[in-house]
Amino acid sequence: MRAKAIPIILVAGFFSSAGAQPANDETGDAAKKVFVIEIRQDIDARVNRKTDLAFKEARDIQADYVVIDMNTYGGAVYDANDIRSRILKFEKPVFVFINDNAASAGALISIACDSIYMAPGASIGAATVVTADGQAAPDKYQSYMRSIMRSTAEETGRDPLIAEAMVDENIEIDSIKKRGQVITFSTSEAIKYGFCEGEARSIEEVLEMAGVSNYQIIRHELSGAEKIISFFINPVISGILILIILGGLYFELQTPGVGFPLMAAIIALVLYLTPYYLNGLAQNWEIVLFFIGVALLALEIFVIPGFGIAGISGITLMVGSLVLVMLNNDTFDFSFVHAGEIFKAVATALGAIIAGALFVFFSGARLMNSGVFNRVALTTVQDRAEGYTASFIETSMIGKKGVAFTDLRPCGKAMIDGELYEACTRGEYIEKQTEIVVFDETASTLKVKKAEV
């Protein structure tokens, strides 16, 4: 176990350092670096990535202390466990300042820190694992949470039974907890039972109580690149990117070789997937699903006639994968994904599809009648009656009879009036030397059928 020491501040992660705040230098020694990271949202893949970047920055600047400024009601257990492990492995003292709430996953992260300080009226505990609808999760999840709460408390020198009782309502502890309740400590209770080193109203008070003087506070802030990543995770922007992805693929498959729609789709796909992948939401299998969908759709358009199972499956996989990318699911396990997040992801994808369909419907007619379209497209009709023709047949052959010069399978050669012509049937097979009659013609091919006897 690391020796307990002075707090360090973790501030909302992904980011680069800024804003130093020096204290009085009474000894003449170099000021100690206190690195602050804020966790003021639900614990999820984004917070997981945020803290990962923050701890890397703390190492890079050789911070002497890290302080996590926390106010959270909990979140994803697996992401919280990653953050817990990161704190336990950090070489310098890590302190948490609970500035209101450290519930559920927040309690686990707090217990992993070397010292815990709480604001007046704050609370810590209530770590029972719940599903998206607020109901207690199956026991396998509770058992996992109990185990890591217990082992974390042991590692940081706190009572493991109390930590476990924050999860399990069936544990009974004399004078502390009755059966049927989970532990949630107030600030004074946490101090009494060894889960808080003291009450503080600010990070400066935390450092004073921990005995840290002559310091500068460095706050972890969002870098320009991370701001861009956050921008593209916005549901509205995600919806626009989905529209460009699906629209670009559709137009490219309809008019292969044009290139621009495909390029637009590829750029939109990269901008869509990269932020979610970096935040730990987009998994490799979800991305693979999307490309399988593209392959099935291309197979349907170019190989299989009509539009059936392959095409529908392809579209379903493409749209489904884009929805799954936005959700922090555990291989189709949505137990810990909030219903609101699922609704938002589905609405984003469907909204993009509907918007694309409406755009094509309402803008198609206007485009056809626009001056720009008339300048780049041929809008006149070159009528045969006016002398325009590409036909190699000088006079109409409709109604004339002849014989199949070759087998028609359904196309081949036909002999009519001593001349050979390209001929095709309506799909049926006609043997060589069978009498045929012309019922239609194109520019260079006669349409024939068996002559009635």
N, C-alpha and C positions, 0 to 999 in steps of 0.2 A: 504494500500500500504506500502511495506517495505521502510524504509528510505534508500535513495541512499547513497552508501558509496564506499569503495575502491574496485577496480577490483580483480577478481580471475580468474585464468587461467584454462580452461578445455582442456586437451590434449587427443588426439585420444584414445577413450575408450575401454573397456573390461578389464582394466589392473591394475597392481599393481604399487605402488609408487616407484620412484627412483630418483636419482640425485638431491640432495638438493643444493641450491645456496644461501649462507647467505650474507646479506648486513652488512654494518657497524653498530655496536651496539653503538649508541651514548648515550643512556639513561641507559644502563645496564639492561633493561627489556628483557624478553625472546622474541626472534625473532618471528614475526607473520608468520603464514603458508599461503602461496599463492599456491593454487592448480590449475594447468594448464591442460586444456583438449583441444586437437586439433580436429577440425571438418574440414577436408580438402578433402571431397568427397561428392557425392550426398547423400542427406538425405534419408535413407531407414531403413529397419528393423535392419540391422547390426549396424548402427549409433545409432539407438534408444536403442538397448541393450548396446552398448558401453557407452552411456551417463548415462544409468541407473546404470551400475557398477561403473562408475566414481563418480557419486554423492554419492553412498553408501560409496565408499572409502573416499571421502571428509569428510563425517560425521564421519567415523571411526577414522580418524586421527585428527579430530576436527580442520579442516582448518578454517582460519579466513576469507579468501577470495577465490573466484573461478574466474578464467579468462578463457573465451572460445576464443581460437585462431582460427579464422574462415576464410575459403576461400571456398565457395560453390556456385554453380549455382542453388541450390534448390533441389527438390526431392519430396518424398511422403508427402502429406499434413497430413495424419493421423499420421505418425511417427513424423513429425514436431510438431504436436499438443501435442503429448505425451511429447516430450522434453520441449516444452513451459511450460506445466503444472508442469513438474519436476523443472524447474528453478523458477517459481513463488512460489512454495511451499518450496524452500530451505531457511533455516533459516538465513544464512549469505549472505552478499552482493555478487552478481554475476555480472561480467563485461564481455563484449565481445570486443575483439580487431579484427576488420574487416581488415584482411591483404590481401586486394584486393576486393573480392566479397562477398556480402550477398544478393543474389537474391532469390526471391520467398520464399520458405520455410525457407531459411537462414535469410530473412528479418523478418519473424515471430519470429524466435528464438531470433534474436538480440533485437527486440523490447521488448521481455519478460525480458531482463536483466536490472539490476538497472542502469547501465551506459554503453554507447556505445562510443568506441574510434575507429577511422578509420585511416588507413595509407594514406599517400599522394597518390592521384589517385584512391582511393578505391570508391566503390559505394554500395548503399543499395536501395532496392525497387523491382519494376517489379514483383509483387506477383500475377499476374493473373494466375489462374490455367489452365494448358494446358494438353492435352492428350498425348499419346505416340508418335503421329505423329506431335506434335507441334501446333496443333489447339486448340483454346480456348475450354475448357470443358463446358458442359451444365450449365445453370444458377444455378442449385441446388448446384453445387460445388463452383461456384463463390460466391453465397450467404453465404455459410458456411465459406469460406475464409474471406469474408468481415466482417462477424460477429466476428470471433476470432481475426482478426487484430484490429478491433475497440475496443473490450473488453480488449485486451492485452495492447493497448496504454493507455486506461483509467486507467488500474491497475498500470501502471508504470509512469503515469503523463505526457504522451505525447499527442499531438493533435490527437484525434481519427479520425477526418475527413481526415487528411493527410494519416494516416495509411490505412484507407479504400480506399483512392484514389490511393494507390499503387496497388490495385486489380481492381478497377472499372474505366474504361476509360470514363464513362459517368458523373462522378462527376467533377464539375468545381469549382476551388478555385481561387479567385482573386489574381493576381500577382504571383501565384505559378503554376497553372495547367489549361490548356485549355481542353475543352471537346474533346474526341477522343484520349487522351493520358493517360498512367498510369505513376505515379511518380517513377522516379529513381533519387535519390539524389547523387551528388558527395560529397566528404568530406566537402568542404566549404559550400555547400547548406544544408547538413545535420546539420552542426553546426548552420547555420543561422536560421533554422526552428525548432531547438530543438530536433533533432533526432541524435545528436552526441555531446558528452561532450568535445571533443577535438581531434586534429590531433596528432598522435604518430607514431614513426617508429619502435618501439619494445615494448615488454611487460614491460621492465624496465621503459621506458618512460611513459607507461600507469600508472604504479604504482606511479611514481614521480608526474604526473599530478593529480592523485587521492589523493595525500598526504600521501601515505604509505611509511614509512621508517622502517629500522630494520626488514627485512623480509627474509625468505628463500623460494625459489621457488621449489615446488615439482611437478614433471611432471608425469602424469598418463601414464603408459606403459603397454604393452601387457604381460600378465602372460603366463607361459608355457602352461597351459591348454587351454587358449584362442588361442595361436599359433597353437595348435593341431586342435582346432575347425576350425580355418581359413584354415588350410591345407586341411581338408576333404571337405571344401566347394569349393575348386578348381574344375573347370569343368572336368579336366582330371581325377582326383581322383574319382569324382562323377561317371564318366562314367565307370571306372573300378569296382566300388562298384555295380553299376547297373548290369554289366555283371555277377558278382559273385552271386548277388541276384537271377536273372532270371535263370542263369545256374544251380545254386544249387537246386532251386525248380524244374526245369525240370528233372534233373537226379534223384532227390529223388522221384518224382512222377513216373518216369519210372521204378525205382528199389527200391520200398518201403522197408524200414527196414535197408538199408545200414547205414544211420545216418550221415556220413561225409558230403555229399552234403548239407543236411538240416542244419547242424551246421554251415557250411561255409556261407550259405545264411542268417541265423539268425544274425551271427556276422556282416556281411556286411550290413544288413538292419539297425542294431543298429548304426553302424558307419556312415551310410548314413543319417538317420533321425535325430539323436541327435543334430548335429551342426545346421541343418536347423531349428529344433524345438526351440533350445535355442536362435537363432537369430530372432525368430518370423515369419519365412517364412513357416514352416510346420505347418498347422492347423490340429486340431483333425479330421475333416471330410475328409481331404485328406489322412490321415493315415488309417481311416476306409475304404475308397474306395479301398486301396491296399489290405486289408485283405478280403474284399468282392470279389475282383478279384481272390485271391488265392482259396477261397471257391468254386467259380464257376468253376475254372479250375480243381480242385480236383473232383468236381461233374461230370464234363464231362469225366474225365479219369476213375473213379472208378464206376460210377453209370449209366451214359447215354452212350449207345454204339455209336461208331463213334466219329466224331468231328464236332460239329455244333455251334449253337447260344451260348450255355453256355460257351464253350471253348473260342470262339472268344471274347465274352463279358468279360470273365475273364482276358484274356491277355490285352485287351484294357484298362480295369480299372486299372490293375497293372501298365502298362507303363504310362498311363495317370496320375495316382496319383504321380508317381515318377517325372514326368515333372512338375506338379502343385506345388509340394513341393519346387521346385527351384524358383518359381515365386511369387512375392508379390501381388497376385491377391486378390480381395475382392469378394469371392464366385463367381467365373467365370466372374467377371468384370475386364477386362484387360485395361480399359481406361487409367490408369496411369502406365501401365507396358510398358517399352520401347520395341520397336520391336526387337532391338538387343538382349535383355534379353530373349525374347520368342524364337528367333532363336537359341540362345546358349543352352537353356534348351532342346529344341526338338532335336537339333543336338547331344547333349550329350547322350540322351537316345537312339536315333536311331543308333548312332555310336557304342554304347555298344552292341546293338542287332546284328548289322551287323558284328562286330568283333567276337562275339560269334559264329555266323553261319559260318564265314570263318575259325575260329579255328577248329570247328568240321569237316568241309569239308576237310581241308588240312591236319589236323593232324590225322584223323581217320585211313586212310590207312597206314600211317607210323607207327602208334601205333600197328596195327595188325601184321605188319611184323617185329617189333622190337624184339631184343633179350630178353628184359625185359618182354614183353608180352608173348613170347614163354615159358619163365621160370615159369610163373604163370598161364597160360591158357592151356587147352587141345586142341592141334591143329591137332591130328591124328583122323582118321575116323575108328570106329569100325564096320566093314562091316559084314552084316549077312552071306554073302557067306564064310567068314572066321571063322564062328562059334560063332560070337558075337550076342546075342539076349536076349531080356528081355520078349519075348513072351511066354504066357502060352498055346498058340495053337501050337501043335507040327507039324501038317501038314496043308497045305494050305486048306482053306475052300471056297475059291472063286469059285462061280458057283454052289455050293451045295444048295439044296432046303430044306425047312422045314416049320414049322408053327410058328406063334407068340404065345408063351406060355402065355404071358400077353399082355395087351394093350401096344403099343409102342407110348409114348407121348413126345418126339420121341424115348425115350430109354425104355428098359425093358428086358424081357427074350425071347429067341427063342429056340425051340426044333428042333435039327437037328441030324439025325441018333441016336435018342434015348438019346441024351445028351443035357443038358441045357447050353446055352451060353449067355453072356451079348451082347445085340444087340441094335443098334441105326439106325434110318432112317436118311434121308437127311433133316429132319425137318417136314415131313408130319406125319399125325396120321394114325396108322394101328391098326385095331381092333384085339382082341384076336381070335385065331384059323384061321386067314387069312394066306394063303400060301405066303411064302416069299422066296427070293433068295439072296444069299450073293454076293455082288459086290465088297467088299473091306474088309480089316481087319487091325487092329492095334495090339498092344502088347497083349491086353486082351479083345478087343471088336470087334464084327463083324458089318460091315456096310451092311444093308439089304434094300430091296425095295420089293414092291408087285411083286409076280411072275406073268408073263404073262400067260393067260389062253390059 
